[in-house]
Amino acid sequence: MPEETTSFVGRRTELTRVESALEEHRLTTLTGSGGVGKSRLALRAAERACEAERYPDGVWWADLSPLHGERMLLITVSDAVGLSDHSLRMPIDALCEWLAHRCLLLVLDSCERMADACGRLVDVLLGAVPGLTVLTTSRQPLGIPAEHLLDVPPLPLDGDHGDDEVLRLFRDRAARSAPLLSFDDPGTVASAAQICHRLEGIPLAVELACARLDKNSVDQIALLLESRLDTLTHPTGWPQRHRALRTAIGWSHELCAPLERLLWARLSVFRGEIDGDDARAVCAGGPLTADGVTQALDGLARQSVLRREPAGPDGRARYRMLDTIREYGTMWLAELGEEKLLADRHAAHFAGIARAAHAGWPGGEQIAWYRRITDTHADLCAALNHLLADDPATAVEMTGRVAFFWTCCGHLHEARIYLERALDAAPAPGPDRTRALWALGVTVMLQGDHEGAHRLGERCTTAAWHDQDPESMLSAAYLLSLTCLMMGRAQASYTVADRALRTHPGDFFDSPSQLRCRLVRVFALTALGRFDESRDEATELRRVCSDRGECWTRSYADYQLALVFLLQGMPYEAEAHARSMVAGKEELGDSFGIALGLDLLAAAIAAQGDGERAAHAYGTGQAFWRMVGHPQRGTPELAQVRDECERQARAAAGNPAYENAFHRGLVDDGQGGLTRALRGHLPEE
């Protein structure tokens, strides 16, 4: 769930009503105007439900605010509940099956842009998942029979505790902007109460007013609000309802410096969290320099127009803009006549990120690029949507470069949707189209359609021959070789990969496909039973990748070494490489790779005679296989390895102990189960 960055004030009555509604109804929708505090109330209710352990399978949060259409709704909800479906099923069927036997609370935040679509989705889920409870926030109802509506009003102004709650919020937010401000003076308290009344108790409006206390006194703000209530200029189309919120946002906008107002408008083009470097790249221009963007970001954050988010592993500054404030900026962007300009800049910038990520894939920054692609997911999708309409050729290039990252991170359905749309929109041949065909083939293969992927591999091979581009030819060879391998044609797989590498010799890191072709050749050698050759090539591949800091290929080299050592009767060496493989895939967020590695880890432990530890690792692997929506998958030789693993583990532990440990691994899915499997610890009974 989102991390709360400010304290939660008041709302005791509303919180009790939400908790009662969740006990009595399967669908509760919190309705109310923008800025009234629906999301914060839902978040606090969700946290309390989590703390009380009311839902055995947890509380899950889906933020729908970045979405501007229903196309990505189902995928966003699937991501939120931990489903990385790799199958060919309809996504709704996969989601229903994933949740079917769970008892959980699902929170859908900011449904208003697609209330009808959310209603249809929730209606299906409630029918298919008996243990599901749903809490949604929306400015309008979802409109389905099961829905129980709770209106979230502004903080009350006329009850025994009303003014106290509003003033407590004012004091709390004032302390952030003006830590030395004292409320001992009755006049200050009276002015604060006047502000809260003038702003009708709307939390966002109060927060925006308090953000000015670093430059104005409470009395000055009260006077400014009084004088400006009816004279502010608002952008065309800004709704007339809720005059107090319009006043607070408009007043904040007017009091910003001119360059801060310009940045506010330009930042509205972003869909997800805003990275400082991205803001400088997209929003600088004209009077607003890159340094000016940095200063304006700080200024907007001080005034609560932006909210600072905790820095990620890369230490980069990130900001979030609330929907209501973004909408105001979007309308001013239209008034400025810069909508098309900023959409073009935004799309070009994120196409550049995809280009840089693709170029950096073979190197030491690979993990950082995977995280970057994950962090910017909403904006990459927004950029692709714009390019598909305005510049299909660049959309083809961008999808081909970003899709391989998405396939690893579990976004297979999105990858396929965008690849097919781009290929349909831009039929002109060339290396970019060949790369997109290759990425589509990898996606289809990971979904389990090996014959369909093989046909795409043949199309890719023909396109690469016309391109006469070495990278295209190596990419096509990788796809064709891999599909042959998955279809049980190991000799054909080896021949395709080996011939491509001999025809296009080069260094390991000359291109991504040099690495991938070398890797699939190792897979083929193992499948052919040429274990010594496979081990030697895998060892060298692992060494050079480790030296360079590359993770994806290195972890699959570990996978092959684990398999070879296991087949050669060296289970302790196999265990070490299986653990290394799983750890690498965990860094990349690759659930499919984790599942493969846990199967080998279980087999290696079983071969050592430790049946219970093997059963627990095997059960944890099954949890990840469920997460990706497949029965156990992988190259054909793994079926025999898995059968032998179960036989050895059952023989060592006995059937009751095996079943118990397997079940504990299965239900202890997620980070906890994976950590215990990697450390070799069994959970307590």
Secondary structure, DSSP 8 states (H G I E B T S, - for coil): -----S-----HHHHHHHHHHHHH-SEEEEE--TTSSHHHHHHHHHHHHHHTT-STT-EEEEE-TT-SSGGGHHHHHHHHTT----SSS-HHHHHHHHHTT--EEEEEE--GGGHHHHHHHHHHHHHH-TTEEEEEEESS----TTEEEEE-----SSSTTHHHHHHHHHHHHHHHH-TT----SHHHHHHHHHHHHHTTT-HHHHHHHHGGGGTS-HHHHHHHHHHHTTT----TT---S-HHHHHHHHHHHHHS-HHHHHHHHHHTT--S-EEHHHHHHHH-BTTB-HHHHHHHHHHHHHTTSSEEE---TT---EEE--HHHHHHHHHHHHHHT-HHHHHHHHHHHHHHHHHHHHHHTTSTTHHHHHHHHHHTHHHHHHHHHHHHHH-HHHHHHHHHHHHHHHHHTT-HHHHHHHHHHHHHH----SHHHHHHHHHHHHHHHHTT-HHHHHHHHHHHHHHHHHHT-HHHHHHHHHHHHHHHHHTT-HHHHHHHHHHHHHHS---TTSSHHHHHHHHHHHHHHHHTT-HHHHHHHHHHHHHHHHHHT--HHHHHHHHHHHHHHHHTT-HHHHHHHHHHHHHHHHHHT-HHHHHHHHHHHHHHHHHTT-HHHHHHHHHHHHHHHHHTT-SS-SSTTHHHHHHHHHHHHHHHH-HHHHHHHHHHHHHS-SHHHHHHHHHT-----
